[in-house]
Amino acid sequence: MICLKKIPQDYLDDMLVRLAHHSAGIEGNTISLPATVSIILNGILPVSGGATVREFYEIENHKIAFSNLLDHLENNDKLSVAIIKEIHADLTDRLQYDKGQFKKKKNMIIGAEFQTASLSQTPFLIQQLVYNLEYRLENAATEEEKLESILDKYNQLEGIHPFSVGDGRRGRILMNIGKFLSGSAHYKVYLKTIEML
């Protein structure tokens, strides 16, 4: 695990800006990278650009989720169902009425050839996923095994699709932070990966 105090703030800021911009962009957000910098680092929403209030909160909420996730890491908190729900609530704050709550209606992933988890299965499958990831990370012999475990659980989490909306953003922030802080990703590799999203 990487000590957060040793990571330059500029690096964390860059990581947050790129993650917020690209992750929200995947969901159709039109805010530019320079505007994302302005929102996250300066607290200013550029007047030009025609961004909606929703798009602003999609970016701004990454800042809150990232900060809270770093706090959990600094406190050596292990990933839990509560943290997954908290990150989802942070990312969907002011956007979604059921933020941080598991889905109450069956959902689906458009274009997927599989069904997401049922309402009754979801809490159990998420708890099982958390326990299994912790076990695999503790017993990984190499960085490659850690990365493989994180990516495998990310795919499983997306397949479960535990929330009504926001699963992609929640999954991407957890996966990217997990890869980076487990020592499975380095700065230049991280930047190239996030730019390809």
MDTraj code that builds the backbone (N, CA, C; nanometers):
import mdtraj as md
import numpy as np

residues = "MET ILE CYS LEU LYS LYS ILE PRO GLN ASP TYR LEU ASP ASP MET LEU VAL ARG LEU ALA HIS HIS SER ALA GLY ILE GLU GLY ASN THR ILE SER LEU PRO ALA THR VAL SER ILE ILE LEU ASN GLY ILE LEU PRO VAL SER GLY GLY ALA THR VAL ARG GLU PHE TYR GLU ILE GLU ASN HIS LYS ILE ALA PHE SER ASN LEU LEU ASP HIS LEU GLU ASN ASN ASP LYS LEU SER VAL ALA ILE ILE LYS GLU ILE HIS ALA ASP LEU THR ASP ARG LEU GLN TYR ASP LYS GLY GLN PHE LYS LYS LYS LYS ASN MET ILE ILE GLY ALA GLU PHE GLN THR ALA SER LEU SER GLN THR PRO PHE LEU ILE GLN GLN LEU VAL TYR ASN LEU GLU TYR ARG LEU GLU ASN ALA ALA THR GLU GLU GLU LYS LEU GLU SER ILE LEU ASP LYS TYR ASN GLN LEU GLU GLY ILE HIS PRO PHE SER VAL GLY ASP GLY ARG ARG GLY ARG ILE LEU MET ASN ILE GLY LYS PHE LEU SER GLY SER ALA HIS TYR LYS VAL TYR LEU LYS THR ILE GLU MET LEU".split()
xyz = np.array([
    [0.0854, -0.1187, 0.0000],
    [0.0000, 0.0000, 0.0000],
    [0.0887, 0.1233, 0.0000],
    [0.0497, 0.2227, -0.0732],
    [0.1247, 0.3472, -0.0834],
    [0.0828, 0.4405, 0.0285],
    [0.1797, 0.5058, 0.0920],
    [0.1508, 0.6049, 0.1956],
    [0.1018, 0.7329, 0.1281],
    [-0.0194, 0.7753, 0.1617],
    [-0.0775, 0.8933, 0.0972],
    [0.0023, 1.0191, 0.1232],
    [0.0664, 1.0273, 0.2388],
    [0.1431, 1.1476, 0.2723],
    [0.2629, 1.1662, 0.1798],
    [0.3070, 1.0592, 0.1160],
    [0.4222, 1.0673, 0.0261],
    [0.3824, 1.1042, -0.1167],
    [0.2532, 1.1087, -0.1432],
    [0.2065, 1.1386, -0.2783],
    [0.1882, 1.2890, -0.2908],
    [0.2545, 1.3523, -0.3879],
    [0.2398, 1.4977, -0.4047],
    [0.0943, 1.5367, -0.4323],
    [0.0509, 1.6480, -0.3750],
    [-0.0864, 1.6946, -0.3944],
    [-0.1156, 1.7198, -0.5421],
    [-0.0165, 1.7690, -0.6163],
    [-0.0360, 1.7918, -0.7601],
    [-0.0725, 1.6624, -0.8322],
    [-0.0115, 1.5540, -0.7900],
    [-0.0386, 1.4236, -0.8489],
    [-0.1826, 1.3812, -0.8204],
    [-0.2250, 1.3946, -0.6936],
    [-0.3615, 1.3588, -0.6568],
    [-0.4629, 1.4475, -0.7286],
    [-0.4317, 1.5770, -0.7397],
    [-0.5206, 1.6687, -0.8117],
    [-0.5350, 1.6269, -0.9577],
    [-0.4230, 1.5934, -1.0209],
    [-0.4250, 1.5514, -1.1605],
    [-0.5056, 1.4229, -1.1766],
    [-0.4844, 1.3303, -1.0855],
    [-0.5565, 1.2040, -1.0893],
    [-0.7073, 1.2283, -1.0769],
    [-0.7467, 1.3133, -0.9828],
    [-0.8883, 1.3441, -0.9629],
    [-0.9486, 1.4115, -1.0853],
    [-0.8808, 1.5115, -1.1390],
    [-0.9338, 1.5848, -1.2546],
    [-0.9535, 1.4908, -1.3730],
    [-0.8529, 1.4107, -1.4033],
    [-0.8633, 1.3198, -1.5181],
    [-0.9708, 1.2136, -1.4959],
    [-0.9754, 1.1595, -1.3753],
    [-1.0766, 1.0590, -1.3450],
    [-1.2165, 1.1182, -1.3574],
    [-1.2387, 1.2346, -1.2989],
    [-1.3711, 1.2985, -1.3052],
    [-1.4097, 1.3295, -1.4495],
    [-1.3172, 1.3884, -1.5237],
    [-1.3470, 1.4273, -1.6623],
    [-1.3799, 1.3064, -1.7492],
    [-1.2940, 1.2065, -1.7462],
    [-1.3126, 1.0922, -1.8349],
    [-1.4282, 1.0028, -1.7900],
    [-1.4429, 0.9836, -1.6595],
    [-1.5520, 0.8996, -1.6108],
    [-1.6875, 0.9629, -1.6406],
    [-1.7000, 1.0924, -1.6163],
    [-1.8259, 1.1614, -1.6482],
    [-1.8474, 1.1669, -1.7996],
    [-1.7387, 1.1819, -1.8748],
    [-1.7486, 1.1855, -2.0206],
    [-1.8042, 1.0565, -2.0784],
    [-1.7672, 0.9442, -2.0198],
    [-1.8203, 0.8153, -2.0645],
    [-1.9723, 0.8142, -2.0525],
    [-2.0233, 0.8847, -1.9520],
    [-2.1676, 0.8904, -1.9273],
    [-2.2358, 0.9985, -2.0113],
    [-2.1601, 1.0689, -2.0963],
    [-2.2187, 1.1698, -2.1839],
    [-2.2000, 1.3134, -2.1380],
    [-2.1260, 1.3350, -2.0301],
    [-2.1009, 1.4702, -1.9800],
    [-2.0164, 1.5463, -2.0823],
    [-2.0538, 1.6712, -2.1110],
    [-1.9862, 1.7497, -2.2146],
    [-1.8875, 1.8524, -2.1597],
    [-1.8667, 1.8559, -2.0291],
    [-1.7733, 1.9530, -1.9712],
    [-1.6312, 1.9176, -2.0150],
    [-1.5582, 2.0174, -2.0632],
    [-1.4227, 1.9967, -2.1153],
    [-1.3236, 1.9703, -2.0021],
    [-1.2066, 1.9208, -2.0391],
    [-1.1012, 1.8982, -1.9401],
    [-1.0590, 2.0290, -1.8728],
    [-1.0360, 2.1392, -1.9470],
    [-1.0019, 2.2652, -1.8793],
    [-1.1125, 2.3138, -1.7848],
    [-1.2381, 2.2945, -1.8233],
    [-1.3485, 2.3346, -1.7352],
    [-1.3533, 2.2456, -1.6113],
    [-1.3191, 2.1179, -1.6269],
    [-1.3127, 2.0268, -1.5126],
    [-1.2059, 2.0734, -1.4144],
    [-1.0909, 2.1151, -1.4665],
    [-0.9844, 2.1705, -1.3812],
    [-1.0376, 2.2906, -1.3044],
    [-1.1064, 2.3789, -1.3735],
    [-1.1602, 2.4997, -1.3111],
    [-1.2592, 2.4663, -1.1996],
    [-1.3462, 2.3702, -1.2239],
    [-1.4465, 2.3310, -1.1244],
    [-1.3803, 2.2666, -1.0036],
    [-1.2944, 2.1690, -1.0277],
    [-1.2383, 2.0904, -0.9178],
    [-1.1303, 2.1656, -0.8414],
    [-1.0404, 2.2301, -0.9111],
    [-0.9273, 2.2928, -0.8423],
    [-0.9536, 2.4365, -0.7997],
    [-1.0388, 2.5072, -0.8741],
    [-1.0620, 2.6484, -0.8429],
    [-1.2011, 2.6773, -0.7888],
    [-1.2902, 2.5788, -0.7952],
    [-1.4264, 2.6002, -0.7486],
    [-1.5055, 2.6966, -0.8347],
    [-1.4685, 2.7072, -0.9618],
    [-1.5331, 2.8019, -1.0534],
    [-1.5904, 2.7256, -1.1724],
    [-1.7177, 2.7511, -1.2013],
    [-1.7805, 2.6945, -1.3199],
    [-1.7687, 2.7955, -1.4323],
    [-1.6934, 2.7635, -1.5363],
    [-1.6815, 2.8573, -1.6481],
    [-1.8187, 2.8884, -1.7076],
    [-1.8408, 3.0129, -1.7395],
    [-1.9698, 3.0573, -1.7927],
    [-1.9927, 3.0021, -1.9326],
    [-1.8901, 3.0039, -2.0147],
    [-1.9050, 2.9531, -2.1512],
    [-1.9010, 2.8006, -2.1497],
    [-1.9600, 2.7408, -2.2480],
    [-1.9554, 2.5961, -2.2594],
    [-2.0920, 2.5314, -2.2556],
    [-2.1897, 2.5973, -2.1960],
    [-2.3259, 2.5460, -2.1964],
    [-2.3489, 2.4212, -2.1138],
    [-2.2698, 2.3987, -2.0105],
    [-2.2880, 2.2812, -1.9255],
    [-2.4175, 2.2941, -1.8458],
    [-2.4803, 2.1809, -1.8218],
    [-2.6016, 2.1795, -1.7402],
    [-2.5645, 2.1685, -1.5926],
    [-2.6611, 2.1953, -1.5065],
    [-2.6395, 2.1804, -1.3618],
    [-2.6051, 2.0354, -1.3305],
    [-2.6732, 1.9422, -1.3958],
    [-2.6454, 1.7999, -1.3753],
    [-2.4993, 1.7677, -1.4093],
    [-2.4520, 1.8191, -1.5224],
    [-2.3137, 1.7930, -1.5623],
    [-2.2162, 1.8506, -1.4600],
    [-2.2468, 1.9685, -1.4081],
    [-2.1623, 2.0284, -1.3046],
    [-2.1527, 1.9360, -1.1839],
    [-2.2670, 1.8871, -1.1347],
    [-2.2647, 1.8003, -1.0168],
    [-2.1983, 1.6660, -1.0451],
    [-2.2087, 1.6169, -1.1675],
    [-2.1387, 1.4929, -1.2016],
    [-1.9881, 1.5098, -1.1839],
    [-1.9366, 1.6280, -1.2145],
    [-1.7938, 1.6571, -1.1957],
    [-1.7653, 1.6872, -1.0488],
    [-1.8392, 1.7790, -0.9914],
    [-1.8176, 1.8223, -0.8525],
    [-1.8268, 1.7056, -0.7546],
    [-1.9187, 1.6142, -0.7784],
    [-1.9362, 1.5014, -0.6875],
    [-1.8160, 1.4077, -0.6865],
    [-1.7408, 1.4029, -0.7964],
    [-1.6181, 1.3229, -0.7965],
    [-1.5202, 1.3756, -0.6912],
    [-1.5161, 1.5062, -0.6766],
    [-1.4262, 1.5687, -0.5789],
    [-1.4598, 1.5208, -0.4374],
    [-1.5867, 1.5169, -0.4062],
    [-1.6323, 1.4735, -0.2740],
    [-1.6021, 1.3251, -0.2540],
    [-1.6369, 1.2433, -0.3520],
    [-1.6144, 1.0991, -0.3420],
    [-1.4658, 1.0665, -0.3298],
    [-1.3839, 1.1330, -0.4094],
    [-1.2390, 1.1112, -0.4086],
    [-1.1817, 1.1468, -0.2714],
    [-1.2219, 1.2603, -0.2182],
    [-1.1733, 1.3044, -0.0877],
    [-1.2124, 1.2057, 0.0223],
    [-1.3374, 1.1623, 0.0212],
    [-1.3824, 1.0671, 0.1231],
    [-1.3134, 0.9323, 0.1086],
    [-1.2899, 0.8899, -0.0144],
    [-1.2202, 0.7638, -0.0368],
    [-1.0757, 0.7725, 0.0124],
    [-1.0094, 0.8843, -0.0131],
    [-0.8730, 0.9028, 0.0379],
    [-0.8708, 0.9036, 0.1908],
    [-0.9735, 0.9620, 0.2530],
    [-0.9833, 0.9586, 0.3996],
    [-0.9919, 0.8150, 0.4499],
    [-1.0719, 0.7333, 0.3839],
    [-1.0824, 0.5919, 0.4229],
    [-0.9474, 0.5220, 0.4085],
    [-0.8776, 0.5522, 0.3005],
    [-0.7467, 0.4903, 0.2791],
    [-0.6463, 0.5371, 0.3839],
    [-0.6502, 0.6654, 0.4164],
    [-0.5594, 0.7207, 0.5176],
    [-0.5843, 0.6554, 0.6539],
    [-0.7104, 0.6222, 0.6814],
    [-0.7473, 0.5576, 0.8080],
    [-0.7300, 0.4061, 0.8032],
    [-0.6788, 0.3550, 0.6910],
    [-0.6609, 0.2111, 0.6701],
    [-0.7917, 0.1335, 0.6810],
    [-0.9021, 0.1977, 0.6434],
    [-1.0308, 0.1289, 0.6416],
    [-1.0301, 0.0282, 0.5275],
    [-1.0818, -0.0898, 0.5547],
    [-1.0932, -0.1901, 0.4492],
    [-1.2197, -0.1631, 0.3697],
    [-1.2164, -0.1989, 0.2423],
    [-1.3342, -0.1831, 0.1586],
    [-1.4498, -0.2590, 0.2224],
    [-1.5659, -0.1972, 0.2239],
    [-1.6847, -0.2577, 0.2836],
    [-1.8071, -0.2206, 0.2015],
    [-1.9168, -0.2876, 0.2305],
    [-2.0428, -0.2533, 0.1655],
    [-2.0782, -0.1088, 0.1981],
    [-2.0571, -0.0681, 0.3220],
    [-2.0883, 0.0696, 0.3630],
    [-2.0071, 0.1713, 0.2827],
    [-1.8799, 0.1429, 0.2582],
    [-1.7969, 0.2357, 0.1804],
    [-1.8436, 0.2399, 0.0352],
    [-1.8791, 0.1261, -0.0215],
    [-1.9302, 0.1240, -0.1587],
    [-2.0566, 0.2090, -0.1681],
    [-2.1458, 0.1952, -0.0707],
    [-2.2690, 0.2757, -0.0696],
    [-2.2372, 0.4238, -0.0505],
    [-2.1408, 0.4533, 0.0361],
    [-2.1027, 0.5930, 0.0603],
    [-2.0469, 0.6578, -0.0662],
    [-1.9604, 0.5868, -0.1367],
    [-1.9021, 0.6412, -0.2597],
    [-2.0126, 0.6654, -0.3627],
    [-2.1055, 0.5717, -0.3732],
    [-2.2181, 0.5919, -0.4648],
    [-2.2997, 0.7139, -0.4238],
    [-2.3260, 0.7288, -0.2941],
    [-2.4024, 0.8452, -0.2458],
    [-2.3292, 0.9749, -0.2779],
    [-2.1981, 0.9755, -0.2594],
    [-2.1193, 1.0956, -0.2913],
    [-2.1286, 1.1296, -0.4400],
    [-2.1154, 1.0282, -0.5244],
    [-2.1147, 1.0510, -0.6692],
    [-2.2514, 1.0916, -0.7243],
    [-2.3577, 1.0526, -0.6567],
    [-2.4921, 1.0833, -0.7072],
    [-2.5640, 1.1881, -0.6217],
    [-2.4918, 1.2515, -0.5301],
    [-2.5504, 1.3564, -0.4468],
    [-2.6092, 1.4669, -0.5352],
    [-2.7272, 1.5113, -0.5018],
    [-2.7989, 1.6173, -0.5745],
    [-2.8396, 1.5743, -0.7159],
    [-2.8239, 1.4464, -0.7455],
    [-2.8592, 1.3951, -0.8781],
    [-2.9614, 1.2818, -0.8715],
    [-2.9617, 1.2088, -0.7625],
    [-3.0391, 1.0857, -0.7553],
    [-3.1094, 1.0763, -0.6202],
    [-3.2381, 1.0465, -0.6214],
    [-3.3158, 1.0399, -0.4973],
    [-3.2756, 0.9223, -0.4089],
    [-3.2261, 0.8138, -0.4673],
    [-3.1922, 0.6940, -0.3899],
    [-3.0409, 0.6751, -0.3782],
    [-2.9703, 0.7850, -0.3659],
    [-2.8235, 0.7804, -0.3583],
    [-2.7781, 0.6910, -0.2426],
    [-2.6821, 0.6057, -0.2728],
    [-2.6245, 0.5191, -0.1710],
    [-2.7106, 0.4022, -0.1288],
    [-2.8216, 0.3807, -0.1949],
    [-2.9114, 0.2700, -0.1614],
    [-2.9105, 0.1683, -0.2753],
    [-2.9102, 0.0409, -0.2378],
    [-2.9176, -0.0613, -0.3412],
    [-3.0491, -0.0464, -0.4181],
    [-3.0460, -0.0928, -0.5412],
    [-3.1619, -0.0798, -0.6302],
    [-3.2876, -0.1390, -0.5662],
    [-3.3985, -0.0751, -0.5952],
    [-3.5289, -0.1198, -0.5444],
    [-3.6134, -0.1797, -0.6573],
    [-3.5660, -0.1624, -0.7809],
    [-3.6322, -0.2189, -0.8982],
    [-3.5271, -0.2903, -0.9819],
    [-3.5700, -0.3917, -1.0525],
    [-3.4802, -0.4652, -1.1420],
    [-3.4212, -0.3681, -1.2436],
    [-3.2936, -0.3829, -1.2722],
    [-3.2309, -0.2968, -1.3727],
    [-3.1572, -0.3826, -1.4748],
    [-3.1045, -0.3169, -1.5758],
    [-3.0322, -0.3885, -1.6806],
    [-2.9267, -0.2972, -1.7404],
    [-2.8335, -0.3583, -1.8095],
    [-2.7306, -0.2842, -1.8808],
    [-2.7640, -0.2963, -2.0289],
    [-2.7942, -0.1845, -2.0911],
    [-2.8325, -0.1859, -2.2326],
    [-2.7174, -0.2423, -2.3157],
    [-2.7493, -0.3402, -2.3979],
    [-2.6502, -0.4022, -2.4846],
    [-2.5825, -0.5244, -2.4238],
    [-2.6033, -0.5469, -2.2937],
    [-2.5414, -0.6627, -2.2281],
    [-2.6211, -0.7886, -2.2592],
    [-2.5512, -0.9007, -2.2660],
    [-2.6162, -1.0284, -2.2943],
    [-2.6434, -1.1076, -2.1671],
    [-2.6367, -1.0435, -2.0526],
    [-2.6619, -1.1101, -1.9254],
    [-2.7569, -1.0238, -1.8429],
    [-2.8138, -1.0837, -1.7400],
    [-2.9017, -1.0101, -1.6502],
    [-2.8234, -0.9677, -1.5266],
    [-2.8562, -0.8510, -1.4753],
    [-2.7940, -0.8053, -1.3510],
    [-2.8534, -0.8847, -1.2348],
    [-2.7923, -0.8715, -1.1186],
    [-2.8377, -0.9452, -1.0005],
    [-2.9792, -0.9044, -0.9614],
    [-3.0512, -0.9987, -0.9040],
    [-3.1863, -0.9690, -0.8562],
    [-3.1779, -0.8811, -0.7314],
    [-3.2902, -0.8228, -0.6946],
    [-3.2951, -0.7373, -0.5757],
    [-3.2546, -0.8148, -0.4506],
    [-3.3028, -0.9380, -0.4381],
    [-3.2728, -1.0165, -0.3179],
    [-3.1275, -1.0645, -0.3145],
    [-3.0670, -1.0870, -0.4292],
    [-2.9283, -1.1346, -0.4349],
    [-2.8264, -1.0236, -0.4121],
    [-2.8612, -0.9007, -0.4455],
    [-2.7643, -0.7911, -0.4492],
    [-2.6860, -0.7724, -0.3191],
    [-2.7502, -0.7574, -0.2021],
    [-2.6708, -0.7351, -0.0797],
    [-2.5725, -0.8492, -0.0514],
    [-2.6178, -0.9727, -0.0690],
    [-2.5311, -1.0878, -0.0452],
    [-2.4136, -1.0899, -0.1430],
    [-2.4409, -1.0665, -0.2704],
    [-2.3346, -1.0705, -0.3713],
    [-2.2309, -0.9606, -0.3498],
    [-2.2745, -0.8428, -0.3063],
    [-2.1792, -0.7345, -0.2803],
    [-2.0929, -0.7690, -0.1596],
    [-2.1533, -0.8217, -0.0531],
    [-2.0752, -0.8606, 0.0648],
    [-1.9759, -0.9703, 0.0287],
    [-2.0196, -1.0668, -0.0486],
    [-1.9325, -1.1758, -0.0931],
    [-1.8166, -1.1213, -0.1768],
    [-1.8449, -1.0279, -0.2646],
    [-1.7430, -0.9664, -0.3488],
    [-1.6377, -0.8960, -0.2630],
    [-1.6812, -0.8213, -0.1627],
    [-1.5889, -0.7490, -0.0742],
    [-1.4979, -0.8474, -0.0011],
    [-1.5561, -0.9519, 0.0569],
    [-1.4757, -1.0516, 0.1287],
    [-1.3770, -1.1204, 0.0354],
    [-1.4239, -1.1574, -0.0835],
    [-1.3383, -1.2280, -0.1779],
    [-1.2238, -1.1403, -0.2267],
    [-1.2522, -1.0129, -0.2531],
    [-1.1458, -0.9218, -0.2964],
    [-1.0409, -0.9063, -0.1868],
    [-1.0850, -0.8875, -0.0636],
    [-0.9905, -0.8737, 0.0476],
    [-0.9014, -0.9977, 0.0579],
    [-0.9610, -1.1152, 0.0480],
    [-0.8850, -1.2398, 0.0555],
    [-0.7832, -1.2491, -0.0585],
    [-0.8273, -1.2201, -0.1796],
    [-0.7376, -1.2306, -0.2946],
    [-0.6228, -1.1306, -0.2878],
    [-0.6503, -1.0088, -0.2420],
    [-0.5433, -0.9087, -0.2306],
    [-0.4428, -0.9477, -0.1222],
    [-0.4923, -0.9999, -0.0112],
    [-0.4026, -1.0411, 0.0973],
    [-0.3148, -1.1589, 0.0575],
    [-0.3639, -1.2420, -0.0326],
    [-0.2906, -1.3625, -0.0719],
    [-0.2235, -1.3527, -0.2083],
    [-0.2308, -1.2366, -0.2701],
    [-0.1659, -1.2181, -0.4002],
    [-0.0142, -1.2216, -0.3831],
    [0.0512, -1.2981, -0.4678],
    [0.1968, -1.3111, -0.4599],
    [0.2686, -1.2038, -0.5407],
    [0.1994, -1.1463, -0.6379],
    [0.2625, -1.0474, -0.7254],
    [0.1691, -0.9283, -0.7467],
    [0.2259, -0.8211, -0.7982],
    [0.1444, -0.7037, -0.8327],
    [0.0459, -0.7390, -0.9441],
    [0.0874, -0.8256, -1.0344],
    [-0.0004, -0.8684, -1.1433],
    [-0.1234, -0.9412, -1.0885],
    [-0.1046, -1.0239, -0.9865],
    [-0.2181, -1.0932, -0.9250],
    [-0.3116, -0.9944, -0.8555],
    [-0.2553, -0.8915, -0.7930],
    [-0.3389, -0.7880, -0.7303],
    [-0.4229, -0.7177, -0.8357],
    [-0.3579, -0.6780, -0.9444],
    [-0.4282, -0.6082, -1.0517],
    [-0.5374, -0.6967, -1.1107],
    [-0.5055, -0.8223, -1.1326],
    [-0.6036, -0.9161, -1.1862],
    [-0.7237, -0.9288, -1.0920],
    [-0.6979, -0.9334, -0.9622],
    [-0.8060, -0.9428, -0.8636],
    [-0.8951, -0.8196, -0.8672],
    [-0.8339, -0.7020, -0.8725],
    [-0.9100, -0.5764, -0.8754],
    [-0.9957, -0.5688, -1.0010],
    [-0.9377, -0.6022, -1.1159],
    [-1.0126, -0.5959, -1.2417],
    [-1.1246, -0.6995, -1.2458],
    [-1.0982, -0.8185, -1.1938],
    [-1.1999, -0.9231, -1.1890],
    [-1.3180, -0.8788, -1.1026],
    [-1.2905, -0.8238, -0.9867],
    [-1.3982, -0.7804, -0.8969],
    [-1.4708, -0.6586, -0.9523],
    [-1.3989, -0.5715, -1.0226],
    [-1.4643, -0.4585, -1.0893],
    [-1.5668, -0.5110, -1.1895],
    [-1.5271, -0.6087, -1.2706],
    [-1.6192, -0.6665, -1.3689],
    [-1.7393, -0.7306, -1.3009],
    [-1.7157, -0.8015, -1.1907],
    [-1.8263, -0.8628, -1.1175],
    [-1.9200, -0.7568, -1.0602],
    [-1.8625, -0.6510, -1.0055],
    [-1.9420, -0.5428, -0.9477],
    [-2.0306, -0.4782, -1.0539],
    [-1.9747, -0.4561, -1.1718],
    [-2.0538, -0.3979, -1.2800],
    [-2.1648, -0.4933, -1.3232],
    [-2.1378, -0.6225, -1.3230],
    [-2.2395, -0.7205, -1.3600],
    [-2.3529, -0.7286, -1.2590],
    [-2.3209, -0.7128, -1.1321],
    [-2.4243, -0.7113, -1.0275],
    [-2.5114, -0.5874, -1.0439],
    [-2.4495, -0.4758, -1.0775],
    [-2.5188, -0.3478, -1.0982],
    [-2.6097, -0.3171, -0.9788],
    [-2.5491, -0.2951, -0.8609],
    [-2.6278, -0.2874, -0.7372],
    [-2.7136, -0.1629, -0.7195],
    [-2.6895, -0.0575, -0.7961],
    [-2.7631, 0.0677, -0.7782],
    [-2.8510, 0.0960, -0.8995],
    [-2.9486, 0.1832, -0.8815],
    [-3.0393, 0.2149, -0.9926],
    [-2.9664, 0.2900, -1.1039],
    [-2.8771, 0.3817, -1.0683],
    [-2.7907, 0.4524, -1.1634],
    [-2.6587, 0.4828, -1.0943],
    [-2.5574, 0.5179, -1.1720],
    [-2.4292, 0.5580, -1.1151],
    [-2.3315, 0.4448, -1.0915],
    [-2.3673, 0.3239, -1.1345],
    [-2.2783, 0.2101, -1.1120],
    [-2.1450, 0.2253, -1.1840],
    [-2.1479, 0.2793, -1.3046],
    [-2.0236, 0.2957, -1.3809],
    [-1.9274, 0.3909, -1.3138],
    [-1.9767, 0.5080, -1.2731],
    [-1.8900, 0.6071, -1.2070],
    [-1.8354, 0.5521, -1.0756],
    [-1.9227, 0.4882, -0.9977],
    [-1.8792, 0.4304, -0.8709],
    [-1.7735, 0.3227, -0.8949],
    [-1.7964, 0.2380, -0.9918],
    [-1.7011, 0.1318, -1.0210],
    [-1.5675, 0.1843, -1.0691],
    [-1.5715, 0.2854, -1.1554],
    [-1.4458, 0.3393, -1.2093],
    [-1.3613, 0.4067, -1.1016],
    [-1.4231, 0.4817, -1.0115],
    [-1.3431, 0.5489, -0.9088],
    [-1.2821, 0.4453, -0.8141],
    [-1.3590, 0.3439, -0.7762],
    [-1.3051, 0.2403, -0.6876],
    [-1.1948, 0.1610, -0.7560],
    [-1.2150, 0.1253, -0.8831],
    [-1.1143, 0.0474, -0.9550],
    [-0.9849, 0.1261, -0.9718],
    [-0.9954, 0.2500, -1.0149],
    [-0.8747, 0.3285, -1.0400],
    [-0.7987, 0.3604, -0.9121],
    [-0.8684, 0.3961, -0.8073],
    [-0.8012, 0.4219, -0.6793],
    [-0.7411, 0.2922, -0.6266],
    [-0.8156, 0.1838, -0.6387],
    [-0.7648, 0.0546, -0.5917],
    [-0.6391, 0.0112, -0.6642],
    [-0.6386, 0.0255, -0.7957],
    [-0.5196, -0.0114, -0.8740],
    [-0.4002, 0.0735, -0.8340],
    [-0.4234, 0.2011, -0.8238],
    [-0.3147, 0.2940, -0.7932],
    [-0.2574, 0.2695, -0.6534],
    [-0.3439, 0.2650, -0.5547],
    [-0.2963, 0.2583, -0.4168],
    [-0.2520, 0.1187, -0.3748],
    [-0.2898, 0.0163, -0.4501],
    [-0.2399, -0.1167, -0.4176],
    [-0.0992, -0.1356, -0.4720],
    [-0.0511, -0.0341, -0.5441],
    [0.0820, -0.0447, -0.6027],
    [0.0787, -0.1083, -0.7401],
    [-0.0404, -0.1322, -0.7933],
    [-0.0537, -0.1983, -0.9224],
    [-0.0480, -0.1036, -1.0404],
    [-0.0398, 0.0243, -1.0144],
    [-0.0334, 0.1208, -1.1242],
    [0.0657, 0.2298, -1.0881],
    [0.1333, 0.2797, -1.1871],
    [0.2265, 0.3902, -1.1675],
    [0.1743, 0.5109, -1.2428],
    [0.2261, 0.6251, -1.2118],
    [0.1753, 0.7519, -1.2615],
    [0.1577, 0.7552, -1.4130],
    [0.2618, 0.7285, -1.4889],
    [0.2525, 0.7394, -1.6349],
    [0.1581, 0.6349, -1.6927],
    [0.1613, 0.5144, -1.6385],
    [0.0707, 0.4099, -1.6842],
    [-0.0731, 0.4501, -1.6521],
    [-0.0940, 0.5036, -1.5326],
    [-0.2273, 0.5485, -1.4924],
    [-0.2810, 0.6542, -1.5892],
    [-0.1990, 0.7543, -1.6185],
    [-0.2438, 0.8628, -1.7058],
    [-0.2790, 0.8120, -1.8448],
    [-0.1963, 0.7233, -1.8992],
    [-0.2244, 0.6686, -2.0320],
    [-0.3537, 0.5880, -2.0308],
    [-0.3753, 0.5117, -1.9245],
    [-0.4956, 0.4299, -1.9141],
    [-0.6201, 0.5158, -1.9057],
    [-0.6196, 0.6151, -1.8193],
    [-0.7383, 0.6987, -1.8000],
    [-0.7678, 0.7816, -1.9246],
    [-0.6651, 0.8201, -1.9995],
    [-0.6872, 0.8964, -2.1222],
    [-0.7507, 0.8114, -2.2315],
    [-0.7339, 0.6804, -2.2243],
    [-0.7919, 0.5921, -2.3251],
    [-0.9397, 0.5665, -2.2998],
    [-0.9904, 0.5985, -2.1813],
    [-1.1320, 0.5743, -2.1496],
    [-1.2227, 0.6581, -2.2356],
])
top = md.Topology()
chain = top.add_chain()
for i, resn in enumerate(residues, 1):
    res = top.add_residue(resn, chain, resSeq=i)
    for name in ("N", "CA", "C"):
        top.add_atom(name, md.element.get_by_symbol(name[0]), res)
traj = md.Trajectory(xyz[None], top)
